[in-house]
Amino acid sequence: ARDMSAKAFAVVQGRAGRQRGIQSTIFITTTPNGLNWIYDRFGPDRPNQTDYAIFRAKTTDNPTLPDDYAASLEDSYDSRAVKQELLGEFVASSETLYHAWDRKVHIREAAAYKPELPLIVALDFNVSPCVAALVQERRGTTVVVDEIWNDDGDGTVGVIDRFLAKYPNPVDVQVYGDPAGHARDTRSGTTDYEMWRERVTRRIRVPRKTYPIVDRINSVNGRLRSHTGKIRLLVSPLCKHLVADFEQVLPHKD
């Protein structure tokens, strides 16, 4: 239900209210998602809890999961995500979206480009700015070595031009990004990823459907600092716009 809006739930509730007996009962399964509308309607602080019953279960309560399943997730999640995703607790969102970020810890001069390693290009296809983060993986640590910020209005073409000018001979390039880049432009007759395939690399690693936003945020926070304290994401001082996002992006208010 956390992927459902409060308005959509109100419609469902109205439809169920027309029925009688068991058909008028609504069963909801969900993981908490901050103190959102689910908390407002069903949370432990709600008065007069006589019109519903809530059953809470931890991930470890599921007997069908492998013994090391929860432990592996603890190593991937930050402390807040563990309480929410594994323990089923309502946890207040911190002020910023990437609450595990700490510039004193994550910005490193050592997070510089190493030409002997493969280069990952992570794309965001806005027209202006059109953005690429340049990433390398080093022994389990994600290192963002540079960024391309193109606000000239020439979109993907401009980003590719800037990339080739700055990194003319990388040993290997892999492209990741938004599935929206698969859409064909009515003016050029090609897609954003086809442009990258024709001019840079054929190694395009992009799914056809996007992952839920909450999973992507938890994944990033988990790499910034896991529940067990591991730091697995470092950023170069060159990435000024990325740093600004880590420090300033706020959660969307429903």
HELIX and SHEET records of a PDB file:
HELIX    1   1 ALA A    6  ALA A   16  1                                  11    
HELIX    2   2 GLY A   21  SER A   24  5                                   4    
HELIX    3   3 TRP A   37  PHE A   42  1                                   6    
HELIX    4   4 THR A   59  ASP A   61  5                                   3    
HELIX    5   5 TYR A   69  GLU A   74  1                                   6    
HELIX    6   6 SER A   79  ALA A   81  1                                   3    
HELIX    7   7 VAL A   82  LEU A   86  3                                   5    
HELIX    8   8 ARG A  103  HIS A  106  1                                   4    
HELIX    9   9 GLY A  155  LYS A  166  1                                  12    
HELIX   10  10 PRO A  179  HIS A  182  5                                   4    
HELIX   11  11 ASP A  192  ARG A  199  1                                   8    
HELIX   12  12 ILE A  213  LEU A  224  1                                  12    
HELIX   13  13 LYS A  240  GLN A  248  1                                   9    
SHEET    1   A 5 VAL A 173  GLY A 177  0                                        
SHEET    2   A 5 LEU A 119  ASP A 124  1                                        
SHEET    3   A 5 CYS A 130  ARG A 138 -1                                        
SHEET    4   A 5 THR A 141  ASN A 150 -1                                        
SHEET    5   A 5 LEU A 233  VAL A 235  1                                        
END                                                                             
